[in-house]
């Protein structure tokens, strides 16, 4: 089939890069990304949405090219002062990044929803891709670790992802998906899951009310975040052995998503999982062109499978 | 008499410079400054105390040398981003300055008083002078103008002080002075009023409960903010004609403070007011040495008068 509308689920940097690739190759209006908000937290009194910001900055062409977080050409004057005054400095908030958090926090305080604010920011950054938070309510990802239960940023940033994770969970009732999320999935020809951490980037989205069921009705293609038996970035490589009791591999990713997947894009040379259509491709995106190339391969693969 | 303990009332830049001069020439522990908080306001969700920050930055040696506000070597990344996102950008908050506001706002939210937070900041900046806000409650200076009633920052910064002021006032009940304010005045050998705007920098302090009465028991020396018939800085020169119906002069300042004053330091060459001991001196402080020199003259004059 000819793919006209795509939904991409996204968490951190890998997912954002693939979304940027899809935005490059799809016509305007064709792409919606649904973004993890399980990492959101309040710091310095500001409401911070790391994965939404990664998508915004990446699609606006403002993201730092190598660092994996924050903005290119960023300064850290506020952080230096907060540190001098004895405030918490373990989360490295840049000055321009602070501008985003200040505006978002103010708009939330004025009563706007996270969905509405995200769309305001999207328009201010002149991004044509629709960006939807997975939900409009707090839904913090919690991690049971050998050092006790930690919230996401405490674990990943403050403790550098070191405490071994034994369980990932979310407190409170299952939240409704944000307005537009289920409709976007229902209208999509294909759902793409980026090369993100399944446990802490994608599962929070799938766990919002109705999302997994809506996605299950669609052709779903994932890009494996595992390359040569290791995670491209971040703590995933250390999480799979404890959480899935196996070595990191494309097969571990395939099994994690299970019957949801119609196909998996894996790194060339990696062993394909049994019983699932697989496309070997260069999955590590170093340049913007790499993103577009991988996105085009993902879409071509989806057209065959859908 | 030998002066051992000094209280200085301070508002903006001129007052802060004289406090820095007094801090240079007095022994550690001898000086307390009581600072106007009528300019305080909430912006970008942050609690901002311009006059307290001017004192903190000036005494810490961090203030911008010429500009009259903010920090030397400041960056404006957050402001640029807020502006890009359509937020209010008329108040030019620098990045390092933001660090101070973020920490103060967080500490206020944690339940600390402005007095306690100011002392934390003072210690973090390694300042030995005691710094007391005039009061711990909101006490916004309001200005009736030809364009309607405006709050202080709206008038001074957003409207550049242009709307002609017909009345300065404070809503709500008279607030108690902050803890330590009355005791500091009672313990002082002399009270120095800096070359500040009497209407919007000093009157707010005098209007806190008990302050004027406590000061009235002490020898009070003011430094005139008028030089050659004009204000050294800011909108004072335009305020005196409408509020006092006379031209700006040392005599206008003397009459404004009235019986409170025991002496007035005026610029050399300016006409002295009738019936008040006057010391002509160089009152414009361009260098740090100028501040110390003027402070020493003020103290010598006070020793004679006290």
Interface residues (C-beta under 8 A of the other chain):
Chain A: X44 X45 X46 X74 X75 X77 X78 X79 X80 X81 X82 X84 X85 X86 X87 X94 X95 X96 X97 X98 X99 X100 X102 X103 X105 X106 X109 X120 X121 X124 X125
Chain B: X44 X45 X46 X74 X75 X77 X78 X79 X80 X81 X82 X84 X85 X86 X87 X94 X95 X96 X97 X98 X99 X100 X102 X103 X105 X106 X109 X120 X121 X124 X125
